[in-house]
């Protein structure tokens, strides 16, 4: 009798090329996503060694991190960004890698276009030189970020050296209440287990609250697995997954679809499989969440009080004091009403159509507070087109928000979109480290609903009061 396996163990075994004791294993990679910032040195390495890309048809490139999101007809002023973009175009031509560049109709953030084009499929191994590759785990894929030298290795061999991770189950029971989103779920988890709560493990999200999420919400959850220190996050595929994929440009079709479906339905954790760690969360009890500090675990329910250094274990006191000083946030006070000068709605965490619909539901018929600069940035050209077609873009413009072209934008602040020094931003992105959104920027991570509520009020607000 074969041993009961988790979904992660199953995918690991399926992709194993060689595994020897005390050495990293060699794992086959099904899909390699490439962008302009972490690939130039890797392609240069191939040229130096006289190597080709091993599987160009398993490699897909886009331009997202460095590309400005304002008027695309203008030349790119930043010479470094312009150089990275031109270099990727050249590399893709030279090495035969398909590129979904600006104006192709398919350009966008790498973790948005992979799924929406149907490139990301259940059971795959997916890598990219970006930490938030875990997003693709929402499809029951094993997906993780890699470094530049690893990008070169995968380009050259379609394989990667990896150590096997442990298994951690995250069971979310019940159902999320109205006004509570996938972003709140993942922030609640990270607040509970900490930024190293997932260290050494791959998280498998299970439970009724997870099953009830649509694919875009599942991507939001898996996207931030890395912020809990996990190697990856995944959700076993089900009918929600299959319905999402059906008919997408690179999804199998006809007989190949039926065969794929048969295979995908087997991608589950076996009954009786054991997890090294487990955590259970009551989905009914999750509130809208917001961060107050400089890591994603420093998060509280929107109606809560910011902790005081005396509330936390001695080992955490200094970090909390430093974080609050950087953020300009008073301890032991409610976070509601804290002034906000910038709102960013976008990123690979929350830049999809359902996220824009959520933000528009708050902004419809309302105006952005005069003191708040609000950027709404679709995750891809496809998302942007759909948002234009259903009137969401008009809602944002009429409300006084800036409606931009797709890209990473203010998530990473390397493309001209930055939070100004000393300003506080409510951001739907995934990282709130010091300076992440620009030098001296102060980031409060939250859902699109909460971000839109802050845009209207000019302060942290409970999105449920806008229902
Ligand atoms: S949106 Fe942010 S986290 Fe996502 S791929 Fe771009 S820079 Fe990375």
Boltz pocket constraint, residues with backbone or C-beta under 6 A from the ligand:
constraints:
  - pocket:
      binder: B
      contacts: [[A, 64], [A, 65], [A, 109], [A, 110], [A, 111], [A, 130], [A, 131], [A, 132], [A, 347], [A, 348], [A, 349], [A, 407], [A, 408], [A, 411], [A, 412], [A, 429], [A, 430]]
      max_distance: 6.0
